Amino acid sequence: MGQPRRRGYPHGHHHRCPRRIALPAAALALLFFAVSLLSVSLLSTPPLADPRTGLGTSSSRRFLGRYPANGSGGELDVSESGEAFIVQTHGMIERDDLWHSKHASNFYGCSNSSSKFLDSSVTSQPQRYLIVVTSGGLNQQRTGIIDAVVAARILNATLVVPKLDQTSFWKDSSNFSEIFDMDWFISSLAKDVKIIKEPPEKGGKAMKPYKMRVPRKCTPRCYLNRVLPALLKKHVIRMTKYDYRLSNKLDTELQKLRCRVNYHALKFTDPIQELGEKLIQRMRERSRYFIALHLRFEPDMLAFSGCYYGGGEKERRELAAIRRRWRTLHIRDPEKGRRQGRCPLTPEEVGLMLRALGYRSDVHIYVASGEIYGGEDTLAPLKALFPNFHTKETLTSQEELAPFLKFSSRMAAIDFIVCDESDAFVANNIGNMAKILAGRRRYFGHKRTIRPNAKQLYLLFMKRGNMSWDAFSGQVRTIQKGYMGEPMEITPGRGEFHANPATCICEKTGGNTVVKSISRSNQEPVNDTGMQKSVGTPPYPVYTDEEADGSDTEDDQENTVRGEMIDAEPDDDSVVRQEDPELEEILSD
């Protein structure tokens, strides 16, 4: 008797598996399905970390666990145009653009002087010369240069091209003309202030200057009361350690002069500018959009900050040794500093914040930094989150970078150029470079600029080990609302002027009608009783900057202590007293 005929299939070569084969195959399929579920679960789980610090629990700071993959684990799906589609808990979809600032097209930088601002040929008085010696790193010196121009205008004096700090912490021997285009600086400000390249001479010899130091945040009245009498008598004044020596709050015309200096007169030299533009081009060749991160995590900075990052006894010992350089530096409570948002975010924390906001792992990131404490172990989590990791060292040849390597300010200038032109900029601290770039990016079109809300992020990082990625990323987006570089998210008049130059930003109101500026000065308007006036309601929410600047009074405590006119101290910043507030600025450029 013949074999029973097998049931056929349409194409004649698919056959039902015998029962003894089907059972093992089904078991293998179930096993594969279980492994797949486990993989998805691992991908959606935030990395295991010390919930107190947000860092890995091992002594070498190696991160544990995995991060969400693109499009999974609650990460936002970002389209080619850079738009992130955020699904809210109530089921509605809100579109947010990660690369462009909302309402930016309604605002523009406006720093031209009015007809009331007289030409320097009228205001400049003979036999009045001002020499300033700046302090700190590149960006701290930049603030000194800007304010030196304004101080010269207040005093109706001729300004000598500022001398750069060559002896302090940064130890860069560069002079003004090796970093900035000196001829452009002089010519572009010719109508505002008369500027000369060298100190004045008398009888073929340089006139001996009279040394002075004014209090920090000295008002125009302070300059007229303290400096002008000496200037009229001595004719040449030399002011040392010149940074933040002018009030944050000035009248509109002087604030606009600040902006003309900062955003138009200070141009880097051609070699610096050309290399910076090459790096931008190379980043653009790799990706349509890129993020720039200014990462301050050097050993000196961490030691001075007094913060603790989970490195155990080894970290405490190493940073304590560095802190002993400053004998009078008081001991700080590291936990209190973190709670108050005064500690720089770790590289991993910055990466987690960016991924939670919706930036995918395939985004290219340019990192501007010095020596990172912990080296590659510290950077490993950030590189895992953003594998397309670039620096000026990785984007250039040895020959291209060689002329700049020995000069910290020129290296910083290259980073400044790339960060300024990035599609999104973020810093892990609130130092001078972060402030100046934030203000510059506002002035030139409100380019996306992310300021980590460190105080609230710290609390979230403490709980991260007990949260799903969906919950974590949702809370990060909520916390960062108002810290993303949108126009008007900082109330005009609040915050440090270089970070929020509201006086120099105008708003279009429709058609050809333009509001003169957002704020007449960097100071809240007050009525006759001293109470704040209403400034009107903008078309979208206003957020108050938690880092609002303090009082700019001439009679503050520091002025009482440091109000002497004669500078009896050396110009060298290597010897710094505890009461010198410049110390913190030197280490947070």
C-alpha positions in Angstrom: 0.0 0.0 0.0 1.4 3.4 -1.0 2.3 6.2 1.4 -0.4 8.7 2.2 -0.2 11.7 0.0 1.0 14.9 1.7 -1.1 17.9 1.7 0.4 20.3 -0.8 0.9 24.1 -0.8 0.3 26.5 -3.7 3.9 26.5 -4.9 4.6 22.9 -4.2 7.8 23.3 -2.1 6.5 24.3 1.4 5.7 21.4 3.7 4.3 21.2 7.2 7.0 20.4 9.7 6.8 17.1 11.4 5.5 17.3 15.0 8.8 16.3 16.5 10.5 19.3 14.8 7.7 21.8 15.5 8.0 21.6 19.3 11.7 22.5 19.6 11.2 25.3 16.9 8.4 26.8 18.9 10.5 26.7 22.1 13.4 28.5 20.2 10.9 31.1 19.0 9.7 31.8 22.5 13.2 32.0 23.8 14.1 34.5 21.0 11.0 36.6 21.9 12.0 36.7 25.6 15.5 37.8 24.8 14.1 40.5 22.5 11.9 41.8 25.3 14.8 41.8 27.7 16.9 43.8 25.2 14.2 46.4 24.8 13.9 46.6 28.6 17.6 47.2 29.0 17.6 49.9 26.3 14.8 51.8 28.1 16.5 51.7 31.5 18.6 54.6 32.5 22.2 53.9 33.3 22.9 52.7 36.8 24.6 55.4 38.8 25.2 56.9 42.2 21.9 58.7 42.6 23.6 61.4 44.7 26.0 62.4 41.9 24.7 61.0 38.7 28.0 59.3 38.1 28.9 55.7 37.9 29.3 53.9 41.1 32.8 52.5 40.5 35.8 54.4 41.8 37.1 55.0 38.3 33.7 56.6 37.3 33.0 54.0 34.5 29.4 54.1 33.6 27.2 51.1 33.9 24.0 50.1 32.0 22.8 51.3 28.6 21.3 54.4 27.2 18.1 54.6 25.1 18.6 53.9 21.4 17.2 56.3 18.8 13.4 56.2 18.7 13.0 53.8 21.6 12.8 53.9 25.3 10.8 57.2 25.2 13.4 59.2 23.2 12.0 61.8 21.0 11.8 61.1 17.3 13.6 64.0 15.5 12.8 64.6 11.9 15.4 65.6 9.3 14.5 69.2 9.8 15.4 69.0 13.4 11.8 69.1 14.8 11.1 67.1 17.9 7.6 65.8 18.4 6.8 65.6 22.1 3.9 63.4 23.2 2.4 64.9 26.3 0.7 62.9 29.0 -2.7 64.1 28.1 -2.3 62.7 24.6 -1.8 65.9 22.7 1.3 66.4 20.5 3.3 69.6 20.8 6.0 70.4 18.2 9.2 71.8 19.5 12.3 72.7 17.4 15.5 71.6 18.9 17.7 73.6 16.5 15.9 77.0 16.1 14.6 79.4 18.7 10.9 80.2 18.7 10.0 83.8 17.8 13.6 84.5 16.9 12.6 86.2 13.6 10.8 88.9 15.6 14.0 90.2 17.2 17.3 91.6 16.1 20.4 93.2 17.5 20.3 97.0 17.5 23.2 98.9 19.0 23.5 102.1 16.9 23.8 105.3 18.9 21.2 108.0 18.9 21.8 111.6 17.6 22.3 112.7 21.2 25.5 110.6 21.5 28.1 113.1 20.5 31.1 112.3 18.3 34.4 111.5 20.1 36.0 114.5 18.2 33.7 116.7 20.4 33.8 114.8 23.7 37.5 113.8 23.9 39.5 116.1 26.1 43.3 116.8 25.7 45.7 115.4 28.3 43.4 112.7 29.4 44.8 109.2 28.8 43.5 105.9 30.1 45.5 102.7 30.2 43.9 99.5 31.5 45.5 96.1 32.2 43.0 93.3 31.9 42.7 90.2 34.1 42.0 86.5 33.6 41.4 84.3 30.6 40.3 85.3 27.1 36.6 86.0 27.9 37.2 87.7 31.2 39.7 90.0 29.5 37.0 90.6 26.8 34.7 92.0 29.5 37.6 94.3 30.6 38.2 95.6 27.1 34.6 96.3 26.6 34.3 98.2 29.9 37.6 100.1 29.3 36.0 101.7 26.1 33.0 102.7 28.1 35.1 104.1 31.0 37.1 106.1 28.6 33.9 107.6 27.2 32.6 108.4 30.7 35.9 110.2 31.4 36.1 111.9 28.0 39.6 110.4 27.8 41.7 108.8 25.0 42.0 105.1 25.5 45.3 103.3 24.9 44.8 99.8 23.4 44.3 97.6 26.5 47.1 95.4 27.7 46.2 91.8 28.1 46.9 89.7 31.2 50.1 87.7 30.6 51.1 86.7 34.1 48.1 85.3 35.9 46.6 81.8 36.1 46.3 81.4 32.3 49.9 82.5 31.6 49.4 83.5 27.9 52.0 85.8 26.5 49.8 87.1 23.6 49.2 90.8 23.3 46.1 92.5 22.0 47.1 92.5 18.3 47.9 88.8 18.3 44.3 87.9 19.3 42.2 90.8 18.0 42.3 92.9 14.8 43.7 96.0 16.4 43.3 98.3 13.4 39.6 97.3 13.1 39.1 97.9 16.8 40.4 101.4 16.6 38.7 102.4 13.4 35.3 100.9 14.1 35.1 102.8 17.4 36.5 106.1 16.2 33.3 108.0 16.5 32.7 106.7 20.1 36.1 106.9 21.7 39.6 108.1 20.6 41.9 105.1 20.8 45.7 105.0 20.3 48.1 102.1 20.0 50.9 103.2 22.4 51.0 105.2 25.6 51.5 109.0 25.1 55.0 110.5 25.1 56.4 113.7 26.5 59.8 114.9 25.4 60.4 111.6 23.6 59.7 109.5 26.6 56.5 107.6 27.6 54.6 109.6 30.2 54.7 107.8 33.6 51.1 106.7 34.5 49.4 107.0 37.9 48.3 103.6 39.1 44.8 103.1 40.4 42.2 100.4 41.0 38.5 101.1 41.1 36.0 98.9 43.0 34.2 96.3 41.0 31.0 97.4 39.4 32.0 101.1 39.7 29.2 103.3 38.5 29.7 106.3 36.2 29.4 108.6 39.2 32.1 106.5 40.9 34.4 107.1 37.9 33.7 110.8 37.9 34.3 111.1 41.7 37.3 108.7 42.1 39.2 108.7 38.8 38.5 112.0 37.1 40.2 114.2 39.7 43.4 112.1 39.5 43.1 112.1 35.7 42.9 115.9 35.6 46.0 116.1 37.8 48.2 113.3 36.5 46.9 113.1 32.9 47.7 109.4 32.4 45.9 106.8 34.6 46.8 103.1 34.6 44.1 100.9 36.0 45.1 97.3 36.9 43.2 94.0 37.3 40.6 95.6 35.1 37.6 93.2 34.8 34.1 93.8 36.0 35.2 97.3 37.1 32.1 99.0 35.6 28.5 98.8 36.7 26.2 96.2 35.1 23.5 98.8 34.9 24.2 101.9 32.7 22.1 104.2 30.7 20.9 103.2 27.2 23.6 104.9 25.2 26.5 103.4 27.3 24.9 100.0 27.1 24.7 100.2 23.4 28.3 101.3 23.3 29.1 98.1 25.2 27.3 96.1 22.5 29.1 97.9 19.6 32.5 97.0 21.2 31.5 93.4 22.0 29.6 92.4 18.9 31.2 94.5 16.2 34.6 96.0 17.2 36.2 92.9 18.7 37.2 90.7 15.7 39.8 87.9 16.0 42.9 88.1 13.9 42.8 86.4 10.4 44.8 83.3 11.4 42.5 82.6 14.3 39.3 83.4 12.3 40.4 81.3 9.4 41.1 78.1 11.4 37.8 78.6 13.3 35.9 78.8 10.0 37.7 75.6 8.8 36.5 73.7 11.8 32.9 74.9 11.3 33.1 73.8 7.6 34.4 70.4 8.7 31.6 70.0 11.2 29.0 71.0 8.5 30.5 68.4 6.2 29.7 65.7 8.8 26.2 66.8 9.7 23.6 69.4 8.8 23.3 70.5 12.4 25.7 70.2 15.3 25.8 71.0 19.0 28.7 72.8 20.6 29.5 72.1 24.3 31.7 74.3 26.4 32.9 71.8 29.0 34.6 73.1 32.1 35.8 70.2 34.1 39.4 70.9 34.7 41.1 69.8 38.0 41.8 73.4 39.0 38.2 74.5 38.5 36.8 71.5 40.4 39.3 72.0 43.2 38.3 75.7 43.5 34.6 74.9 43.3 34.8 72.6 46.3 32.3 70.2 44.6 32.5 66.4 44.9 31.7 64.1 42.0 31.7 60.6 43.5 35.4 59.7 42.9 35.9 58.6 46.5 39.0 59.2 48.6 41.2 59.5 45.5 39.2 62.5 44.2 39.1 64.1 47.6 42.9 63.7 48.0 43.8 65.0 44.6 41.5 68.0 44.6 42.5 68.9 48.2 46.1 69.0 47.1 45.2 71.5 44.4 43.1 73.6 46.8 46.1 74.1 49.0 47.5 76.6 46.4 45.1 79.1 47.8 45.9 79.1 51.5 43.1 81.3 52.6 40.4 79.5 50.5 37.6 78.6 52.8 36.3 75.0 52.9 33.0 74.6 51.1 30.1 72.2 51.6 30.1 70.1 48.4 26.5 68.9 48.9 25.3 72.4 49.5 27.0 73.6 46.4 25.3 70.9 44.3 21.9 71.7 45.8 22.3 75.4 45.0 23.3 74.6 41.4 26.7 76.0 41.8 28.7 73.0 40.7 29.4 72.3 37.0 27.5 69.4 35.5 29.5 66.3 34.8 30.0 65.3 31.1 27.6 62.5 31.7 24.9 64.8 33.1 25.2 67.1 30.2 24.8 64.2 27.8 21.8 62.9 29.6 20.1 66.3 29.6 20.6 66.7 25.9 19.4 63.2 25.1 16.4 63.8 27.4 15.6 67.0 25.5 15.4 65.0 22.3 18.8 65.1 20.7 19.6 61.7 19.1 22.8 59.7 19.5 23.7 60.3 15.9 23.9 64.1 16.4 27.5 65.5 16.0 28.9 67.3 19.0 31.8 69.7 19.2 33.4 69.8 22.6 35.4 72.9 23.7 37.4 72.0 26.8 40.7 72.0 28.6 42.2 69.1 30.5 39.3 67.0 31.8 39.6 65.7 35.4 39.6 61.9 35.1 40.4 61.9 31.4 38.8 59.3 29.2 37.0 57.6 32.1 35.1 60.8 32.8 34.3 61.4 29.1 33.3 57.8 28.4 29.6 58.2 29.3 29.3 61.4 27.2 30.9 59.6 24.2 28.5 56.7 24.7 25.6 59.1 24.5 27.1 61.0 21.5 29.6 58.8 19.6 30.1 61.6 17.0 32.4 63.4 19.4 34.7 66.1 18.0 37.3 68.6 19.3 39.6 71.1 17.6 42.4 68.5 18.1 40.5 65.8 16.2 39.4 68.1 13.4 42.8 69.5 12.6 46.2 68.3 11.6 49.2 68.9 13.8 50.6 71.4 11.4 47.3 73.4 11.5 47.1 73.6 15.2 50.8 74.0 16.0 50.9 77.9 15.8 48.3 78.1 18.5 49.1 75.3 20.9 51.3 77.3 23.3 48.7 80.1 23.7 45.7 79.3 25.8 43.8 82.5 24.7 44.2 81.8 21.0 43.1 78.2 21.6 40.1 79.5 23.5 39.4 81.9 20.6 39.2 79.0 18.1 36.7 77.3 20.3 34.7 80.5 20.7 34.3 80.8 16.9 33.0 77.3 16.5 30.7 77.5 19.5 29.3 80.8 18.3 28.4 79.3 14.9 26.9 76.0 16.3 23.2 75.3 15.8 22.8 74.6 19.5 25.2 75.7 22.3 25.3 74.4 25.8 27.7 74.9 28.7 28.1 72.9 31.9 28.8 76.0 33.9 28.0 79.7 34.0 31.4 81.1 33.4 32.5 84.1 31.3 32.6 82.2 27.9 29.1 80.8 28.5 27.7 84.3 29.5 29.3 86.1 26.6 28.3 83.5 24.0 24.7 83.4 25.4 24.5 87.2 24.9 26.1 87.1 21.5 23.8 84.4 20.3 20.8 86.4 21.5 22.1 89.5 19.7 22.6 87.7 16.4 19.2 86.0 16.0 18.5 84.1 19.3 20.3 80.9 18.2 19.4 77.9 20.3 21.4 78.3 23.6 20.7 75.9 26.4 21.5 76.9 30.0 21.3 73.9 32.3 18.9 74.6 35.2 21.5 73.0 37.5 19.7 73.5 40.7 16.6 71.5 39.7 18.6 69.1 37.5 20.6 68.1 40.6 17.5 67.0 42.4 16.4 65.0 39.4 19.8 63.3 39.0 19.5 62.2 42.6 16.3 60.3 41.7 17.3 59.0 38.3 18.2 55.5 39.5 14.6 55.0 40.5 12.9 56.4 37.4 12.1 55.1 33.9 13.6 56.9 31.0 10.2 58.3 30.0 9.7 59.9 33.4 13.2 61.2 33.5 13.2 62.8 30.0 9.7 64.3 30.6 10.9 66.0 33.8 14.1 67.3 32.1 12.0 68.9 29.4 9.8 70.5 32.1 12.8 71.7 34.1 14.5 73.2 31.1 11.5 75.2 30.0 12.7 78.8 30.1 16.4 77.8 29.8 16.5 77.1 26.0 17.5 80.5 24.6 14.0 81.8 23.7 13.5 85.6 23.4 12.3 87.2 26.6 12.8 84.1 28.7 14.9 86.3 31.0 13.1 89.4 32.2 14.7 92.6 30.7 17.0 94.1 33.2 17.7 90.8 35.0 20.9 88.8 34.8 24.5 89.9 33.9 24.4 92.3 30.9 26.8 90.4 28.7 24.5 87.3 29.0 21.3 89.3 28.5 22.0 92.5 26.5 18.3 93.4 26.4 19.0 97.1 25.7 20.6 96.1 22.4 17.8 93.8 21.2 14.8 95.3 19.3 11.5 93.6 18.6 9.5 93.8 15.3 5.9 94.6 16.0 4.5 94.1 12.5 5.0 95.7 9.1 7.8 98.2 9.2 7.1 99.3 12.8 9.8 98.4 15.3 10.0 98.8 19.0 13.2 100.7 19.8 14.4 98.1 22.2 13.2 95.6 24.7 14.5 97.6 27.6 15.9 101.1 27.9 18.5 100.0 30.3 19.6 96.8 32.1 17.6 97.9 35.1 14.0 97.3 36.1 11.9 100.5 35.7 10.7 102.0 39.0 8.1 104.6 39.9 8.4 107.5 42.3 7.8 105.3 45.2 10.6 102.9 44.3 8.2 100.1 43.4 8.6 98.2 40.1 6.4 99.3 37.2 4.6 96.9 35.1 6.5 96.1 31.9 3.6 94.7 30.0 2.8 91.1 29.1 4.8 89.6 26.2 3.1 87.2 23.7 4.6 84.2 25.5 5.7 83.4 29.1 8.4 85.4 30.8 10.9 83.4 33.0 13.0 85.0 35.7 16.7 84.2 35.5 17.8 82.6 38.8 21.3 83.9 38.3 20.0 87.5 38.4 22.8 89.9 39.1 23.2 91.5 42.5 23.0 95.1 43.5 25.2 97.5 41.5 25.6 100.1 44.2 28.8 102.1 44.7 28.6 101.7 48.4 28.5 97.9 48.6 30.6 96.0 51.1 33.4 95.3 48.7 33.8 99.0 47.9 34.2 99.7 51.6 37.0 97.1 51.8 38.6 97.7 48.4 38.0 101.4 47.8 41.6 102.5 47.8 42.8 104.4 44.7 46.5 103.6 44.8 47.2 100.0 43.7 50.0 98.9 46.0 49.8 95.3 44.8 51.7 93.7 42.0 49.9 93.1 38.7 50.7 89.4 38.9 47.5 87.5 39.7 49.4 84.4 40.9 49.2 85.8 44.4 45.5 86.1 45.2 43.9 87.1 48.5 40.8 85.4 49.8 38.7 88.6 49.6 39.6 88.9 45.9 36.4 88.0 44.1 38.4 87.8 40.9 39.7 84.4 41.9 36.4 82.7 41.0 36.3 84.5 37.7 39.8 83.5 36.8 38.9 79.9 37.1 35.5 80.1 35.4 36.4 81.7 32.1 
